[in-house]
Amino acid sequence: MTPLDPKQVTAAMLTLPAWQVLEQAQTNALQRSYRFADFTTALDFMNDAALEIQRLNHHPEWTNVYDQVRVRLTTHDAGDRITSADVELAKILDWVAQRFA
């Protein structure tokens, strides 16, 4: 998997307005927090998303605290850089989250 260059990341971010790019020394990632009505709804989102995540075979780093799910997407096989798989997964997660809004 090939990392996106800075122009490609900038273009991708135009389609992901709620996401941010996290840049650290040797890593870059997409990150976002989702907030739901309650803990159960947050878990329902994670469970529904898991089916799509498994289909894509690209797994997020995510955490849940009560009604919030924090997501970080980076491709470890590409040196912890953003790839097209991260962008695709971000779009899928946004699509799944709409069902719980």
N, C-alpha and C positions, 0 to 999 in steps of 0.2 A: 504494500500500500504506500503510495507516494504522498508526502505532506503537501498541503496547499501552500502556494507562495502568498506573500502578503496581499497582492492584488486580488487573488482568488478568495482569500479570507474576507477582505473588505466587501467584495461583491456578494459573498454568501451572507454576510451580516445584514445586508439590505433585505433579505428574505426572512431574517430571524430577529425582529426588532426587540423582543423581550430578553434576548440572550446577550451576554457580554463575553469579550475575549479576555482571558486571563493569561498574562505573559509573565513568566518567571525565567530564571537563568537558562535552563536547558529544556524548558517545557512551555508549551502553550496549549490552551484548552478553551472549550466553550463552557460557560456556566450559566445556570439559571436557578431560581427558586420558584416553586409553585406553592400557592396557599389554597387550602381547601376548607370546606365547612367544618370539618372535624377530623379526628384521628382515623376513623373508619373510612371516610371518603378518601383520605390520603393513601391509605393502604389499598383501597379498591383501585385507585389510579395506578399504583405500583404493580398490582397483580395484572391488570389489563395491559399495561405497558410491557410487562414481562413476556407476554406472548409475542408481541411485535419485536421485542429485543432479541428473543431467541431465534425468530425467523430470520432476522438480519444477521445474527451471530456477531453482534458488536455490543458489548456490555458496558453500561455506564458505571461510574463511581457515583453512588447516591446515598443519601442519608434521609431519615425521617425523624422529625421531632414534632410530636402531636399533629398539628394540621399542616405542617410544612414539609415539602420534599425538596431537598437541594441536590442538584445534578451537576456533575462535572464530566465533560466528554473530551477525551483525547485518545489517540491511537498509540498504544504502547509499542506495537510492531513497527511503527514509523518514527520511533525515537521520542515518544510523548509529544507529538505534534498533531495539529488539526488536519484531518483528511476529509475526503468526501463522505466517508462513512459516518463521521461525527455530525456533519451537516445534515445528512439524511436522517440520522437518529434524532437530532434536535427537532426536525420537522415532524417526525412521527410522534414524539413525546408531546409536542404542542397539539397535534391532532387528537391524541388520546385525552389530554387534559381538558379539551373543549367539552367532552362528554360529562365532565364533573363540575363545570362552571355554574 
